[in-house]
């Protein structure tokens, strides 16, 4: 669930804590506040929460817990396979 702040979708504090996001939302260094990119597919939802600049396309991804877990598992498998 998102809230509207000055016409920009943002996550509530509780939602941000659930996905491990910082309380300060990302900003584009050139254009300011980024906007929440809504999920269009299950794959996008799996990746996490995505913010993007509507002017230049700069973006920031806060990975989902599922994605972080899968990446950690893959990294462990690579390290274990190298021994």
ABEGO torsion letter per residue (X at the ends): XBBBBGGBBBBBAAAAAAAGBBABBBBBAAAEBBBBBBBABAAAAAAEBBBBBAAAGBBBBBBBAAAAAAAAAAAAAAAAAAX
